[in-house]
Amino acid sequence: MKALDTPVLLSILEGEAAARTLLRRVRGVEIATSEINLLELSLVSTFGGPKHRVARSKAIDRLRSRLTVLPIDQAGYREASARLSSRSGKTSPLAPLAALGAFEAYACDELFTTNPSEIPGKWKFKVTKYPLKASK
């Protein structure tokens, strides 16, 4: 199972060429994200005018129906907690850590993210850099 973080999901919603390439690459593989990531997308959907919000909300609902949405539950909590206790006083934002714990608990083998250096700790899944949209 491959996991996608929020910026990658956003690029899919925006129809970026890199997103289409990624989706072709993982065709036939289960794709997952966490409830936290979808909550972040919902927050993004509140920006812009009312027409934009309604369209973005519908697009998020369509995307949600095509993904495995991993819960933030006790299994993920255990994985995230193990990373917290091994960080010797270093702190990480809890929402992303909860998402990472869910990816670990539910056996994702790869996470696509725009910034691998922001992934704290060691995980069993591979972290793959997803290219940002090229500027024009």
N, CA, C and O atoms as CSV, one atom per row, in Angstrom:
chain,resi,resn,atom,element,x,y,z
A,1,MET,N,N,0.848,-1.169,0.000
A,1,MET,CA,C,0.000,0.000,0.000
A,1,MET,C,C,0.899,1.240,0.000
A,1,MET,O,O,1.876,1.316,0.746
A,2,LYS,N,N,0.553,2.192,-0.839
A,2,LYS,CA,C,1.288,3.448,-0.950
A,2,LYS,C,C,0.492,4.544,-0.243
A,2,LYS,O,O,-0.733,4.605,-0.346
A,3,ALA,N,N,1.207,5.401,0.472
A,3,ALA,CA,C,0.564,6.498,1.201
A,3,ALA,C,C,0.892,7.831,0.542
A,3,ALA,O,O,1.979,8.014,-0.006
A,4,LEU,N,N,-0.048,8.748,0.601
A,4,LEU,CA,C,0.123,10.083,0.044
A,4,LEU,C,C,-0.097,11.110,1.139
A,4,LEU,O,O,-1.053,11.012,1.909
A,5,ASP,N,N,0.800,12.112,1.210
A,5,ASP,CA,C,0.596,13.168,2.194
A,5,ASP,C,C,-0.219,14.305,1.581
A,5,ASP,O,O,-0.567,14.261,0.401
A,6,THR,N,N,-0.512,15.296,2.368
A,6,THR,CA,C,-1.443,16.360,1.965
A,6,THR,C,C,-1.010,17.126,0.714
A,6,THR,O,O,-1.840,17.308,-0.176
A,7,PRO,N,N,0.247,17.589,0.589
A,7,PRO,CA,C,0.608,18.307,-0.635
A,7,PRO,C,C,0.473,17.452,-1.898
A,7,PRO,O,O,0.148,17.967,-2.968
A,8,VAL,N,N,0.721,16.165,-1.772
A,8,VAL,CA,C,0.564,15.266,-2.927
A,8,VAL,C,C,-0.916,15.145,-3.284
A,8,VAL,O,O,-1.279,15.190,-4.459
A,9,LEU,N,N,-1.762,14.994,-2.279
A,9,LEU,CA,C,-3.203,14.940,-2.533
A,9,LEU,C,C,-3.697,16.232,-3.179
A,9,LEU,O,O,-4.532,16.209,-4.084
A,10,LEU,N,N,-3.176,17.348,-2.705
A,10,LEU,CA,C,-3.565,18.639,-3.271
A,10,LEU,C,C,-3.172,18.731,-4.746
A,10,LEU,O,O,-3.932,19.257,-5.559
A,11,SER,N,N,-1.998,18.224,-5.089
A,11,SER,CA,C,-1.571,18.272,-6.495
A,11,SER,C,C,-2.459,17.386,-7.367
A,11,SER,O,O,-2.686,17.696,-8.536
A,12,ILE,N,N,-2.962,16.287,-6.805
A,12,ILE,CA,C,-3.911,15.446,-7.538
A,12,ILE,C,C,-5.194,16.230,-7.784
A,12,ILE,O,O,-5.728,16.227,-8.893
A,13,LEU,N,N,-5.688,16.905,-6.739
A,13,LEU,CA,C,-6.912,17.702,-6.885
A,13,LEU,C,C,-6.747,18.816,-7.919
A,13,LEU,O,O,-7.689,19.170,-8.628
A,14,GLU,N,N,-5.540,19.357,-7.989
A,14,GLU,CA,C,-5.278,20.446,-8.933
A,14,GLU,C,C,-4.942,19.949,-10.335
A,14,GLU,O,O,-4.752,20.753,-11.248
A,15,GLY,N,N,-4.869,18.632,-10.512
A,15,GLY,CA,C,-4.645,18.057,-11.838
A,15,GLY,C,C,-3.253,18.265,-12.397
A,15,GLY,O,O,-3.081,18.317,-13.615
A,16,GLU,N,N,-2.262,18.384,-11.537
A,16,GLU,CA,C,-0.891,18.609,-11.999
A,16,GLU,C,C,-0.370,17.411,-12.790
A,16,GLU,O,O,-0.758,16.270,-12.536
A,17,ALA,N,N,0.505,17.682,-13.744
A,17,ALA,CA,C,1.087,16.635,-14.580
A,17,ALA,C,C,1.845,15.610,-13.738
A,17,ALA,O,O,1.761,14.411,-14.003
A,18,ALA,N,N,2.579,16.070,-12.733
A,18,ALA,CA,C,3.324,15.153,-11.859
A,18,ALA,C,C,2.377,14.206,-11.138
A,18,ALA,O,O,2.722,13.049,-10.900
A,19,ALA,N,N,1.192,14.682,-10.789
A,19,ALA,CA,C,0.202,13.833,-10.114
A,19,ALA,C,C,-0.288,12.744,-11.062
A,19,ALA,O,O,-0.444,11.592,-10.657
A,20,ARG,N,N,-0.529,13.100,-12.313
A,20,ARG,CA,C,-0.963,12.090,-13.289
A,20,ARG,C,C,0.125,11.031,-13.482
A,20,ARG,O,O,-0.169,9.841,-13.590
A,21,THR,N,N,1.380,11.474,-13.523
A,21,THR,CA,C,2.504,10.539,-13.658
A,21,THR,C,C,2.557,9.593,-12.466
A,21,THR,O,O,2.712,8.384,-12.635
A,22,LEU,N,N,2.431,10.139,-11.269
A,22,LEU,CA,C,2.447,9.316,-10.057
A,22,LEU,C,C,1.307,8.307,-10.074
A,22,LEU,O,O,1.517,7.134,-9.765
A,23,LEU,N,N,0.113,8.742,-10.429
A,23,LEU,CA,C,-1.041,7.844,-10.435
A,23,LEU,C,C,-0.870,6.718,-11.453
A,23,LEU,O,O,-1.304,5.592,-11.207
A,24,ARG,N,N,-0.242,7.011,-12.594
A,24,ARG,CA,C,0.059,5.947,-13.561
A,24,ARG,C,C,1.070,4.968,-12.971
A,24,ARG,O,O,0.949,3.758,-13.158
A,25,ARG,N,N,2.064,5.490,-12.260
A,25,ARG,CA,C,3.107,4.663,-11.660
A,25,ARG,C,C,2.553,3.678,-10.635
A,25,ARG,O,O,3.033,2.548,-10.539
A,26,VAL,N,N,1.558,4.093,-9.876
A,26,VAL,CA,C,1.022,3.243,-8.807
A,26,VAL,C,C,-0.299,2.574,-9.195
A,26,VAL,O,O,-1.006,2.049,-8.335
A,27,ARG,N,N,-0.626,2.595,-10.471
A,27,ARG,CA,C,-1.876,1.971,-10.926
A,27,ARG,C,C,-1.908,0.511,-10.472
A,27,ARG,O,O,-0.920,-0.212,-10.605
A,28,GLY,N,N,-3.037,0.095,-9.942
A,28,GLY,CA,C,-3.203,-1.283,-9.501
A,28,GLY,C,C,-2.750,-1.544,-8.079
A,28,GLY,O,O,-2.878,-2.663,-7.583
A,29,VAL,N,N,-2.215,-0.511,-7.407
A,29,VAL,CA,C,-1.746,-0.626,-6.025
A,29,VAL,C,C,-2.720,0.137,-5.132
A,29,VAL,O,O,-3.240,1.183,-5.519
A,30,GLU,N,N,-2.958,-0.387,-3.953
A,30,GLU,CA,C,-3.835,0.311,-3.005
A,30,GLU,C,C,-3.174,1.619,-2.571
A,30,GLU,O,O,-2.001,1.639,-2.199
A,31,ILE,N,N,-3.938,2.708,-2.623
A,31,ILE,CA,C,-3.451,4.037,-2.258
A,31,ILE,C,C,-4.175,4.478,-0.994
A,31,ILE,O,O,-5.396,4.363,-0.886
A,32,ALA,N,N,-3.398,4.988,-0.036
A,32,ALA,CA,C,-3.972,5.377,1.252
A,32,ALA,C,C,-3.549,6.782,1.646
A,32,ALA,O,O,-2.568,7.336,1.151
A,33,THR,N,N,-4.326,7.323,2.547
A,33,THR,CA,C,-3.970,8.535,3.267
A,33,THR,C,C,-4.626,8.405,4.637
A,33,THR,O,O,-5.289,7.408,4.921
A,34,SER,N,N,-4.441,9.407,5.478
A,34,SER,CA,C,-5.036,9.330,6.813
A,34,SER,C,C,-6.161,10.357,6.954
A,34,SER,O,O,-6.300,11.275,6.147
A,35,GLU,N,N,-6.948,10.169,7.996
A,35,GLU,CA,C,-8.004,11.141,8.309
A,35,GLU,C,C,-7.408,12.530,8.520
A,35,GLU,O,O,-8.022,13.532,8.157
A,36,ILE,N,N,-6.218,12.590,9.105
A,36,ILE,CA,C,-5.551,13.887,9.340
A,36,ILE,C,C,-5.290,14.598,8.015
A,36,ILE,O,O,-5.540,15.796,7.886
A,37,ASN,N,N,-4.785,13.846,7.027
A,37,ASN,CA,C,-4.490,14.455,5.730
A,37,ASN,C,C,-5.756,14.977,5.066
A,37,ASN,O,O,-5.746,16.053,4.468
A,38,LEU,N,N,-6.837,14.228,5.169
A,38,LEU,CA,C,-8.091,14.698,4.586
A,38,LEU,C,C,-8.649,15.900,5.338
A,38,LEU,O,O,-9.273,16.776,4.740
A,39,LEU,N,N,-8.427,15.939,6.634
A,39,LEU,CA,C,-8.837,17.113,7.408
A,39,LEU,C,C,-8.054,18.349,6.938
A,39,LEU,O,O,-8.621,19.434,6.808
A,40,GLU,N,N,-6.758,18.177,6.686
A,40,GLU,CA,C,-5.958,19.294,6.165
A,40,GLU,C,C,-6.484,19.747,4.807
A,40,GLU,O,O,-6.562,20.947,4.546
A,41,LEU,N,N,-6.849,18.798,3.937
A,41,LEU,CA,C,-7.425,19.171,2.645
A,41,LEU,C,C,-8.730,19.927,2.823
A,41,LEU,O,O,-8.995,20.890,2.103
A,42,SER,N,N,-9.537,19.500,3.767
A,42,SER,CA,C,-10.799,20.194,4.027
A,42,SER,C,C,-10.558,21.631,4.464
A,42,SER,O,O,-11.306,22.536,4.094
A,43,LEU,N,N,-9.513,21.834,5.252
A,43,LEU,CA,C,-9.163,23.193,5.665
A,43,LEU,C,C,-8.795,24.036,4.445
A,43,LEU,O,O,-9.228,25.182,4.326
A,44,VAL,N,N,-8.006,23.477,3.552
A,44,VAL,CA,C,-7.622,24.188,2.330
A,44,VAL,C,C,-8.869,24.533,1.515
A,44,VAL,O,O,-8.930,25.591,0.887
A,45,SER,N,N,-9.857,23.646,1.524
A,45,SER,CA,C,-11.059,23.880,0.722
A,45,SER,C,C,-11.874,25.072,1.214
A,45,SER,O,O,-12.738,25.569,0.492
A,46,THR,N,N,-11.608,25.532,2.426
A,46,THR,CA,C,-12.359,26.676,2.945
A,46,THR,C,C,-11.843,28.005,2.395
A,46,THR,O,O,-12.503,29.032,2.549
A,47,PHE,N,N,-10.672,27.997,1.757
A,47,PHE,CA,C,-10.122,29.221,1.179
A,47,PHE,C,C,-10.824,29.524,-0.141
A,47,PHE,O,O,-11.296,28.614,-0.822
A,48,GLY,N,N,-10.890,30.772,-0.488
A,48,GLY,CA,C,-11.536,31.168,-1.732
A,48,GLY,C,C,-13.006,31.467,-1.509
A,48,GLY,O,O,-13.517,31.381,-0.392
A,49,GLY,N,N,-13.671,31.818,-2.595
A,49,GLY,CA,C,-15.083,32.170,-2.524
A,49,GLY,C,C,-15.977,30.960,-2.347
A,49,GLY,O,O,-15.513,29.822,-2.408
A,50,PRO,N,N,-17.278,31.208,-2.125
A,50,PRO,CA,C,-18.218,30.118,-1.877
A,50,PRO,C,C,-18.269,29.094,-3.015
A,50,PRO,O,O,-18.341,27.893,-2.755
A,51,LYS,N,N,-18.232,29.546,-4.252
A,51,LYS,CA,C,-18.276,28.631,-5.398
A,51,LYS,C,C,-17.047,27.712,-5.368
A,51,LYS,O,O,-17.155,26.509,-5.607
A,52,HIS,N,N,-15.908,28.283,-5.079
A,52,HIS,CA,C,-14.661,27.513,-4.998
A,52,HIS,C,C,-14.741,26.486,-3.876
A,52,HIS,O,O,-14.327,25.340,-4.050
A,53,ARG,N,N,-15.269,26.889,-2.732
A,53,ARG,CA,C,-15.362,25.977,-1.579
A,53,ARG,C,C,-16.237,24.773,-1.889
A,53,ARG,O,O,-15.887,23.646,-1.537
A,54,VAL,N,N,-17.366,24.994,-2.542
A,54,VAL,CA,C,-18.281,23.899,-2.868
A,54,VAL,C,C,-17.614,22.940,-3.854
A,54,VAL,O,O,-17.677,21.723,-3.676
A,55,ALA,N,N,-16.981,23.480,-4.885
A,55,ALA,CA,C,-16.316,22.633,-5.877
A,55,ALA,C,C,-15.173,21.851,-5.243
A,55,ALA,O,O,-15.016,20.661,-5.518
A,56,ARG,N,N,-14.379,22.494,-4.406
A,56,ARG,CA,C,-13.253,21.812,-3.765
A,56,ARG,C,C,-13.744,20.724,-2.819
A,56,ARG,O,O,-13.155,19.645,-2.749
A,57,SER,N,N,-14.819,21.004,-2.094
A,57,SER,CA,C,-15.373,20.017,-1.175
A,57,SER,C,C,-15.853,18.772,-1.933
A,57,SER,O,O,-15.620,17.646,-1.493
A,58,LYS,N,N,-16.515,18.977,-3.059
A,58,LYS,CA,C,-16.973,17.845,-3.877
A,58,LYS,C,C,-15.781,17.057,-4.425
A,58,LYS,O,O,-15.817,15.827,-4.472
A,59,ALA,N,N,-14.736,17.760,-4.833
A,59,ALA,CA,C,-13.537,17.078,-5.348
A,59,ALA,C,C,-12.868,16.250,-4.251
A,59,ALA,O,O,-12.385,15.148,-4.513
A,60,ILE,N,N,-12.837,16.772,-3.035
A,60,ILE,CA,C,-12.260,16.028,-1.908
A,60,ILE,C,C,-13.102,14.779,-1.626
A,60,ILE,O,O,-12.550,13.715,-1.347
A,61,ASP,N,N,-14.412,14.896,-1.696
A,61,ASP,CA,C,-15.280,13.738,-1.488
A,61,ASP,C,C,-15.027,12.666,-2.547
A,61,ASP,O,O,-14.995,11.478,-2.225
A,62,ARG,N,N,-14.847,13.070,-3.803
A,62,ARG,CA,C,-14.550,12.095,-4.876
A,62,ARG,C,C,-13.206,11.423,-4.619
A,62,ARG,O,O,-13.070,10.209,-4.775
A,63,LEU,N,N,-12.217,12.219,-4.227
A,63,LEU,CA,C,-10.888,11.672,-3.943
A,63,LEU,C,C,-10.965,10.687,-2.780
A,63,LEU,O,O,-10.394,9.598,-2.843
A,64,ARG,N,N,-11.665,11.069,-1.732
A,64,ARG,CA,C,-11.822,10.207,-0.548
A,64,ARG,C,C,-12.396,8.847,-0.946
A,64,ARG,O,O,-11.966,7.819,-0.423
A,65,SER,N,N,-13.350,8.833,-1.856
A,65,SER,CA,C,-13.996,7.577,-2.246
A,65,SER,C,C,-13.039,6.648,-3.006
A,65,SER,O,O,-13.301,5.451,-3.124
A,66,ARG,N,N,-11.949,7.189,-3.514
A,66,ARG,CA,C,-10.990,6.384,-4.284
A,66,ARG,C,C,-9.778,5.941,-3.460
A,66,ARG,O,O,-8.933,5.190,-3.947
A,67,LEU,N,N,-9.698,6.401,-2.233
A,67,LEU,CA,C,-8.551,6.095,-1.377
A,67,LEU,C,C,-8.953,5.206,-0.212
A,67,LEU,O,O,-10.119,5.153,0.179
A,68,THR,N,N,-7.966,4.511,0.331
A,68,THR,CA,C,-8.141,3.878,1.625
A,68,THR,C,C,-7.808,4.951,2.653
A,68,THR,O,O,-6.691,5.468,2.670
A,69,VAL,N,N,-8.758,5.286,3.500
A,69,VAL,CA,C,-8.549,6.333,4.497
A,69,VAL,C,C,-8.259,5.652,5.831
A,69,VAL,O,O,-9.115,4.979,6.406
A,70,LEU,N,N,-7.024,5.844,6.308
A,70,LEU,CA,C,-6.580,5.189,7.531
A,70,LEU,C,C,-6.984,6.000,8.754
A,70,LEU,O,O,-6.817,7.219,8.783
A,71,PRO,N,N,-7.510,5.323,9.756
A,71,PRO,CA,C,-7.939,6.029,10.966
A,71,PRO,C,C,-6.754,6.409,11.846
A,71,PRO,O,O,-5.677,5.820,11.763
A,72,ILE,N,N,-6.979,7.381,12.665
A,72,ILE,CA,C,-6.038,7.716,13.734
A,72,ILE,C,C,-6.585,6.978,14.952
A,72,ILE,O,O,-7.527,7.433,15.601
A,73,ASP,N,N,-5.981,5.837,15.246
A,73,ASP,CA,C,-6.505,4.968,16.293
A,73,ASP,C,C,-5.368,4.444,17.170
A,73,ASP,O,O,-4.236,4.920,17.082
A,74,GLN,N,N,-5.676,3.473,18.003
A,74,GLN,CA,C,-4.693,2.973,18.960
A,74,GLN,C,C,-3.467,2.370,18.276
A,74,GLN,O,O,-2.351,2.540,18.766
A,75,ALA,N,N,-3.650,1.673,17.164
A,75,ALA,CA,C,-2.512,1.070,16.472
A,75,ALA,C,C,-1.543,2.146,15.976
A,75,ALA,O,O,-0.331,2.026,16.153
A,76,GLY,N,N,-2.078,3.184,15.360
A,76,GLY,CA,C,-1.236,4.288,14.898
A,76,GLY,C,C,-0.629,5.061,16.055
A,76,GLY,O,O,0.514,5.513,15.989
A,77,TYR,N,N,-1.411,5.204,17.113
A,77,TYR,CA,C,-0.929,5.895,18.309
A,77,TYR,C,C,0.309,5.193,18.862
A,77,TYR,O,O,1.283,5.843,19.242
A,78,ARG,N,N,0.263,3.854,18.904
A,78,ARG,CA,C,1.422,3.102,19.416
A,78,ARG,C,C,2.662,3.347,18.569
A,78,ARG,O,O,3.755,3.548,19.100
A,79,GLU,N,N,2.489,3.331,17.252
A,79,GLU,CA,C,3.636,3.560,16.357
A,79,GLU,C,C,4.197,4.972,16.535
A,79,GLU,O,O,5.410,5.158,16.635
A,80,ALA,N,N,3.312,5.954,16.573
A,80,ALA,CA,C,3.750,7.335,16.741
A,80,ALA,C,C,4.400,7.535,18.109
A,80,ALA,O,O,5.416,8.220,18.222
A,81,SER,N,N,3.819,6.942,19.139
A,81,SER,CA,C,4.379,7.072,20.487
A,81,SER,C,C,5.782,6.489,20.578
A,81,SER,O,O,6.641,7.038,21.268
A,82,ALA,N,N,6.013,5.396,19.893
A,82,ALA,CA,C,7.347,4.784,19.897
A,82,ALA,C,C,8.368,5.754,19.307
A,82,ALA,O,O,9.511,5.806,19.762
A,83,ARG,N,N,7.965,6.510,18.309
A,83,ARG,CA,C,8.884,7.487,17.698
A,83,ARG,C,C,9.103,8.674,18.624
A,83,ARG,O,O,10.198,9.232,18.679
A,84,LEU,N,N,8.058,9.058,19.352
A,84,LEU,CA,C,8.192,10.169,20.304
A,84,LEU,C,C,9.175,9.820,21.410
A,84,LEU,O,O,10.034,10.627,21.765
A,85,SER,N,N,9.047,8.628,21.946
A,85,SER,CA,C,9.894,8.248,23.078
A,85,SER,C,C,11.350,8.056,22.669
A,85,SER,O,O,12.241,8.111,23.517
A,86,SER,N,N,11.599,7.834,21.399
A,86,SER,CA,C,12.977,7.617,20.962
A,86,SER,C,C,13.646,8.902,20.467
A,86,SER,O,O,14.777,8.856,19.983
A,87,ARG,N,N,12.971,10.034,20.580
A,87,ARG,CA,C,13.508,11.279,20.016
A,87,ARG,C,C,14.253,12.132,21.033
A,87,ARG,O,O,14.648,13.249,20.703
A,88,SER,N,N,14.454,11.664,22.225
A,88,SER,CA,C,15.277,12.351,23.235
A,88,SER,C,C,14.966,13.836,23.376
A,88,SER,O,O,15.858,14.673,23.238
A,89,GLY,N,N,13.726,14.161,23.646
A,89,GLY,CA,C,13.383,15.555,23.916
A,89,GLY,C,C,13.055,16.377,22.686
A,89,GLY,O,O,12.556,17.495,22.820
A,90,LYS,N,N,13.316,15.865,21.487
A,90,LYS,CA,C,12.947,16.599,20.273
A,90,LYS,C,C,11.445,16.463,20.079
A,90,LYS,O,O,10.870,15.406,20.340
A,91,THR,N,N,10.819,17.529,19.623
A,91,THR,CA,C,9.376,17.470,19.415
A,91,THR,C,C,9.060,17.514,17.928
A,91,THR,O,O,9.813,18.075,17.131
A,92,SER,N,N,7.957,16.925,17.580
A,92,SER,CA,C,7.435,16.936,16.214
A,92,SER,C,C,5.977,17.344,16.302
A,92,SER,O,O,5.314,17.055,17.298
A,93,PRO,N,N,5.464,18.019,15.265
A,93,PRO,CA,C,4.033,18.336,15.274
A,93,PRO,C,C,3.222,17.036,15.373
A,93,PRO,O,O,3.506,16.061,14.677
A,94,LEU,N,N,2.227,17.040,16.233
A,94,LEU,CA,C,1.506,15.804,16.519
A,94,LEU,C,C,0.626,15.310,15.372
A,94,LEU,O,O,0.524,14.100,15.172
A,95,ALA,N,N,-0.009,16.197,14.618
A,95,ALA,CA,C,-0.887,15.749,13.537
A,95,ALA,C,C,-0.108,14.951,12.488
A,95,ALA,O,O,-0.523,13.842,12.151
A,96,PRO,N,N,1.007,15.473,11.960
A,96,PRO,CA,C,1.752,14.662,10.991
A,96,PRO,C,C,2.282,13.365,11.606
A,96,PRO,O,O,2.322,12.335,10.933
A,97,LEU,N,N,2.683,13.405,12.860
A,97,LEU,CA,C,3.173,12.204,13.524
A,97,LEU,C,C,2.057,11.160,13.635
A,97,LEU,O,O,2.310,9.965,13.481
A,98,ALA,N,N,0.843,11.601,13.897
A,98,ALA,CA,C,-0.296,10.679,13.958
A,98,ALA,C,C,-0.542,10.037,12.593
A,98,ALA,O,O,-0.823,8.842,12.510
A,99,ALA,N,N,-0.438,10.824,11.531
A,99,ALA,CA,C,-0.606,10.275,10.180
A,99,ALA,C,C,0.481,9.245,9.889
A,99,ALA,O,O,0.193,8.173,9.359
A,100,LEU,N,N,1.721,9.561,10.231
A,100,LEU,CA,C,2.829,8.623,10.015
A,100,LEU,C,C,2.614,7.334,10.804
A,100,LEU,O,O,2.887,6.242,10.305
A,101,GLY,N,N,2.127,7.463,12.027
A,101,GLY,CA,C,1.821,6.285,12.833
A,101,GLY,C,C,0.767,5.408,12.168
A,101,GLY,O,O,0.861,4.181,12.202
A,102,ALA,N,N,-0.229,6.033,11.571
A,102,ALA,CA,C,-1.264,5.270,10.855
A,102,ALA,C,C,-0.671,4.567,9.642
A,102,ALA,O,O,-1.001,3.412,9.376
A,103,PHE,N,N,0.200,5.247,8.903
A,103,PHE,CA,C,0.824,4.613,7.734
A,103,PHE,C,C,1.628,3.393,8.161
A,103,PHE,O,O,1.600,2.357,7.496
A,104,GLU,N,N,2.337,3.518,9.261
A,104,GLU,CA,C,3.141,2.405,9.780
A,104,GLU,C,C,2.239,1.270,10.276
A,104,GLU,O,O,2.464,0.107,9.940
A,105,ALA,N,N,1.237,1.600,11.061
A,105,ALA,CA,C,0.371,0.591,11.670
A,105,ALA,C,C,-0.396,-0.220,10.623
A,105,ALA,O,O,-0.670,-1.404,10.824
A,106,TYR,N,N,-0.733,0.416,9.523
A,106,TYR,CA,C,-1.531,-0.258,8.500
A,106,TYR,C,C,-0.699,-0.730,7.309
A,106,TYR,O,O,-1.222,-0.951,6.217
A,107,ALA,N,N,0.613,-0.882,7.543
A,107,ALA,CA,C,1.528,-1.554,6.611
A,107,ALA,C,C,1.696,-0.875,5.259
A,107,ALA,O,O,1.796,-1.548,4.233
A,108,CYS,N,N,1.729,0.450,5.255
A,108,CYS,CA,C,2.112,1.130,4.019
A,108,CYS,C,C,3.582,0.808,3.763
A,108,CYS,O,O,4.386,0.761,4.694
A,109,ASP,N,N,3.922,0.588,2.508
A,109,ASP,CA,C,5.321,0.290,2.207
A,109,ASP,C,C,6.064,1.484,1.613
A,109,ASP,O,O,7.284,1.450,1.453
A,110,GLU,N,N,5.310,2.547,1.285
A,110,GLU,CA,C,5.947,3.735,0.714
A,110,GLU,C,C,5.062,4.946,0.955
A,110,GLU,O,O,3.837,4.869,0.853
A,111,LEU,N,N,5.698,6.063,1.277
A,111,LEU,CA,C,5.019,7.344,1.464
A,111,LEU,C,C,5.563,8.320,0.436
A,111,LEU,O,O,6.775,8.508,0.330
A,112,PHE,N,N,4.670,8.940,-0.316
A,112,PHE,CA,C,5.052,9.996,-1.239
A,112,PHE,C,C,4.817,11.329,-0.543
A,112,PHE,O,O,3.711,11.615,-0.084
A,113,THR,N,N,5.862,12.139,-0.470
A,113,THR,CA,C,5.811,13.422,0.227
A,113,THR,C,C,6.655,14.442,-0.532
A,113,THR,O,O,7.590,14.075,-1.243
A,114,THR,N,N,6.327,15.700,-0.383
A,114,THR,CA,C,7.090,16.750,-1.060
A,114,THR,C,C,8.387,17.078,-0.335
A,114,THR,O,O,9.315,17.615,-0.940
A,115,ASN,N,N,8.463,16.758,0.963
A,115,ASN,CA,C,9.656,17.121,1.723
A,115,ASN,C,C,10.062,15.990,2.676
A,115,ASN,O,O,9.706,16.011,3.854
A,116,PRO,N,N,10.806,15.007,2.164
A,116,PRO,CA,C,11.208,13.872,3.007
A,116,PRO,C,C,11.990,14.271,4.258
A,116,PRO,O,O,11.963,13.553,5.257
A,117,SER,N,N,12.681,15.399,4.214
A,117,SER,CA,C,13.472,15.809,5.380
A,117,SER,C,C,12.590,16.173,6.575
A,117,SER,O,O,13.085,16.260,7.698
A,118,GLU,N,N,11.292,16.388,6.350
A,118,GLU,CA,C,10.371,16.713,7.440
A,118,GLU,C,C,9.767,15.471,8.098
A,118,GLU,O,O,8.970,15.590,9.029
A,119,ILE,N,N,10.138,14.297,7.625
A,119,ILE,CA,C,9.612,13.056,8.206
A,119,ILE,C,C,10.514,12.677,9.375
A,119,ILE,O,O,11.656,12.267,9.168
A,120,PRO,N,N,10.008,12.812,10.612
A,120,PRO,CA,C,10.850,12.534,11.779
A,120,PRO,C,C,10.967,11.038,12.061
A,120,PRO,O,O,10.009,10.287,11.876
A,121,GLY,N,N,12.115,10.622,12.498
A,121,GLY,CA,C,12.298,9.250,12.954
A,121,GLY,C,C,12.475,8.251,11.839
A,121,GLY,O,O,12.460,8.596,10.657
A,122,LYS,N,N,12.641,7.012,12.236
A,122,LYS,CA,C,12.803,5.884,11.314
A,122,LYS,C,C,11.491,5.129,11.235
A,122,LYS,O,O,10.853,4.861,12.253
A,123,TRP,N,N,11.099,4.793,10.035
A,123,TRP,CA,C,9.862,4.070,9.792
A,123,TRP,C,C,10.176,2.870,8.903
A,123,TRP,O,O,11.219,2.837,8.251
A,124,LYS,N,N,9.294,1.902,8.873
A,124,LYS,CA,C,9.494,0.734,8.013
A,124,LYS,C,C,9.210,1.064,6.553
A,124,LYS,O,O,9.765,0.425,5.659
A,125,PHE,N,N,8.362,2.043,6.299
A,125,PHE,CA,C,8.030,2.377,4.919
A,125,PHE,C,C,9.115,3.261,4.299
A,125,PHE,O,O,9.819,3.997,4.989
A,126,LYS,N,N,9.220,3.161,2.991
A,126,LYS,CA,C,10.146,3.984,2.218
A,126,LYS,C,C,9.519,5.373,2.065
A,126,LYS,O,O,8.311,5.496,1.863
A,127,VAL,N,N,10.340,6.404,2.162
A,127,VAL,CA,C,9.869,7.777,1.964
A,127,VAL,C,C,10.404,8.250,0.613
A,127,VAL,O,O,11.615,8.303,0.398
A,128,THR,N,N,9.489,8.592,-0.290
A,128,THR,CA,C,9.848,8.984,-1.648
A,128,THR,C,C,9.484,10.437,-1.876
A,128,THR,O,O,8.369,10.868,-1.581
A,129,LYS,N,N,10.438,11.182,-2.403
A,129,LYS,CA,C,10.194,12.605,-2.698
A,129,LYS,C,C,9.289,12.728,-3.912
A,129,LYS,O,O,9.560,12.169,-4.975
A,130,TYR,N,N,8.226,13.461,-3.730
A,130,TYR,CA,C,7.303,13.775,-4.804
A,130,TYR,C,C,7.675,15.151,-5.336
A,130,TYR,O,O,7.797,16.093,-4.553
A,131,PRO,N,N,7.858,15.293,-6.635
A,131,PRO,CA,C,8.313,16.585,-7.165
A,131,PRO,C,C,7.248,17.680,-7.044
A,131,PRO,O,O,6.073,17.472,-7.343
A,132,LEU,N,N,7.696,18.830,-6.604
A,132,LEU,CA,C,6.795,19.981,-6.558
A,132,LEU,C,C,6.501,20.446,-7.972
A,132,LEU,O,O,7.274,20.200,-8.898
A,133,LYS,N,N,5.383,21.113,-8.120
A,133,LYS,CA,C,4.982,21.663,-9.420
A,133,LYS,C,C,6.074,22.648,-9.880
A,133,LYS,O,O,6.538,23.485,-9.106
A,134,ALA,N,N,6.459,22.530,-11.122
A,134,ALA,CA,C,7.468,23.446,-11.671
A,134,ALA,C,C,6.872,24.831,-11.816
A,134,ALA,O,O,5.717,24.982,-12.214
A,135,SER,N,N,7.667,25.845,-11.490
A,135,SER,CA,C,7.175,27.211,-11.648
A,135,SER,C,C,7.261,27.629,-13.098
A,135,SER,O,O,8.126,27.166,-13.842
A,136,LYS,N,N,6.356,28.509,-13.495
A,136,LYS,CA,C,6.302,28.943,-14.902
A,136,LYS,C,C,7.007,30.255,-15.088
A,136,LYS,O,O,7.063,30.773,-16.203
